[in-house]
């Protein structure tokens, strides 16, 4: 019996000796946790200088409303400034060049990712701007409640482009340019497609398929970002007309986009379609 107790005591000592208690910082928090800025790749420009590690302790709690892909309105929610509104231009990114569908998605993304509980860091006292509409704002960065960069989220979804410029724009845009954008995939799937190089109505290319509100970009000998959708015909949901006959496009690659500019896949899983000869009528089922 004594030997059993002895073995138990020795085992307990070994377990306690090998178990390391989490270290704590001066504020009582565990330093074994992931650093607060670990989810921010590109740092922040604030207090007129670039900080590779985001000083979240200095951030203001705000409510965020999307005005565009790179412009928001913030309302402070705590302290003496509670209730005060301000326009904020997100540093290092721009909405210039985005399609109307992506602009809508950018605003939806901002509303979904940040709202109440967002965090704001201004770029600096001298980092102000005048808007074309006549309003005035400041440059700054918005972060989610779980410390992710809103600008990085938008760039990663292809809903904003890097933009160098004042107030840390050069440092941030250089880093944002290294973020690979992942195109969002639509819920729609195409199963039936027709390439008709010469339509009866005007002698030019017409594409028909079974997607609703899905346009087609063509990259070939000539390119067309989109056609004109005349709606359903001949059993198809879309009748999309183009400015040239099919032959003019050579052997083009086609990509499909819904009304929010999300990629529409074919039923075989592919997100693009190669037409081997634009002069020939091509009907496909996937």
N, C-alpha and C positions, 0 to 999 in steps of 0.2 A: 504493500500500500504506500509505504514511504517513497519507494522508487518511482511509483506513478506520479505522486505529488511533485517529486523532484524534476521529473521530465516535463511536467506541465509548467512549472515555474521557469525552467530554462527556455522552453518554447515561447512563453509570453515575453521574456526579456528580449529574445531574438527578434520577435515581431515588432515590439516597440522600438527597438534599436534601429531596425531597417525602415521604419516608417518616418518619412520626413514631413514635418508640418509645413503647410504653405507659408512662405515668407510674406510679410506685410509691409506696406509702406507707412509713412508717418501719419496718413489719414485713416489707417486701419484697414485699407483695402488690400486684397491679395495681389502681389506682383507677379504671380504665376499666370494671371489672366492674360489674354491677348491684349497688346497695347491698344489704346483707344483709337489711334489713327491707322491701325493695321489695315483697315478696309478702305483707306484712301490711298490711292496709288501715286497721285501727282502732287500732294502737298497743298499748300494754300499761300496766297499772297495777302497778308494782313498786317495792319499797323505799319504800312509802307515798306514792308520787307517780305522776302520769300521765306516760308517756313516749311521744310520737308515733313515735319511732324506737326499735325494740326493741333493748335492750343484750344481744345474744346472748353476748357475752363473759362476762357474769355468770350465764348459765344453767347449771343442773346437768344432767348426762346421767342419764336415768332410763329405767326400763322401765315401761310403762303397761299397766294392766288396766282394762277398762271395767266399771263397776258400774252405770251408768245413762247417760242422755244428757248429764247435766251433772255427773256424779260419777265420779271415777276413783281407783284406787289406784296410787301410784307406788313404785318401788323404786330407790333410788339405786345407780348401777353403778360409780362411781369415787370415789376419795378416802377419807378417814377414815369417811365416812358410808355407804360401800358396803354394800349389804344392808339398810339401814334402810328401812322402809316408812312411807307416810303417805297419808292420805285427802286428796284435793284436790277442792274444789268449784270448777268452772270459773266465773270471774267473768263477769257480764253476760249470762248465758243461763240458761234454765230448761227443764226437761223437762215442767213442768206443762201439761196440756192435750194432750199427745201421745197418739195412739192406741197401742194395744198393738203393732200392726204397726210403727209408726214407732219405738217404743222398741227393738224388736228390731233394726231397721235401724241405729239410732243406735249401738248397741253393736257391731254388725258393722262399721260405718264407723270407729269408734274403733280397733278391733282391726286393721283393714286399714291405716289411715293412720299410726298410731303404735304402737309396741311397743318393741323395743330401738332405741336410737339417738334416742329422743325427748328434748326439752329442756324444762326446767321453770323458771319464774320465779315465786316466791311474791309475793303482793301486799304483804306487810309484816308486821312483828312483831306488830302488834295485830289482824291480819286472820285471826282464828280463828273456828270455828263448832262448835256441838254438834249432832250429828245426832239425829233422832227415835229412832233405834235405840240411842242412848246413846254412840255413838262420837264422837270429836273429830277435826276436820280443819282445814285451812287453805284460804283462798281463793288462787287462782293461775291461771296460764295454762300451757297445754301447746302446744308447737310441734313440727312434724315435723322430721325430720333435714335437710330442704331448706328449713327456715325458713318454713313456712306455719303459720298459726294454726289450731289444732284447732277452736276456738269458731267461727271464721269459716267453716270447712268445714261444720260441722254446721248453722249458720244458712242457708248457701247451698243446702243440700240439703233444707231444710224439716224438719230433724230436731232442732231446738231453737228456742226463741223468745227474743228479747231480754228482759232483766229488769234493771231499774234497782235500785240498792240500795247497800249498803255497799262500801267498799274498791274504789272506782273503777267500781262498777256503773253509775252514771249516765252517765259519759263513754263507757264501752264500749257500753252498751245503746243509747244515742243513735246511735252509728255503726252498730251491728249492724242497727238498724231500717232503715237505708238499703240493706241488702244484699237483693237480690231472690232469693227462694227459687225454685229450679228443681225442679219435681216430677220424680221418677224414673219412667221409663216401664217397665212390666212387659214381659216377653218374650211374654206371652200376647196374643192378638188375638181379638176377637169377630167372628164371621161371621153369626150367626143370632140373632134377638131377637124376643120376643113380649111385648107389653103386653096383659094380660088384665084389664080393669077390674073384672070381677065373677067371682070364682072359684066353682066349683060347691060347694066344701067349706064356705066361710064367707061368701060374698057380698062379699069384699073383694079388693083388688088383688093379683094375683100376676104376677111377671115371670119369664119363662123365657129362658134363653140357653145358648150352647154353651161357656161358660167354666167352668173348674174352680176352685172356691174364690174366685170373683169376686163381690163384693157390689155393690149399686147404691145410690147416694145420690140422693135426689129433692129438688129445690128447686122449689117451686111455690106454689100458694095455701096449702097446708100442706107441711111438709117432713119427710122421714124420712132420717136419716143413713145408715141401713142397714135391711135387712129380715132375716127369718129364713130361712136357706137350708135347705130340706128335702131337698136333693140332687136327683138326676136323676129326670126323669119325661117321658113323652110324647116321647122322643127327644132331650130337652135335657139338658145336664149339670147345670144349676142350676134350682131351683124356689124363688123367693124371695117370701115372703109379707109383706104390709104391713098396718098397723092400720086403714087406711081404704079405701073403694072408690076406683077410679080417678078418678071424677068429682071427688072432693074435692081432687085435686091441681091441677085447672085445666089449664093448658098448661105442664107442668113441664119442667125441664132435668135430664137424668140424667147422672151420672158413674159410672165403673166403677173398682173398686179390688180388687187381689188381697189375699192374706192378709198380705202385708208392707206393705199400704197404699200400694202403687205404683199409678200410673195405668195402667189398661188401655185401650188404644186399640181403635177399631173397624177393621175391615179396609179401610175407605176412608181411614184416616189420621186421622179425627176423634177427639178425646178426650172429647167430650160428645155428647149426643143430645137433640134437642128433640121433645117429644110435642105435637103441635098441639092435640089434644083428648083429655084424659084419660078422657073417657066412652066413647071408641071403642076397639075392639080394633085393635091395630096390630101387624102382623107385618112384619119387615124382614130382608132378607139383604144383606150388605155385600160 
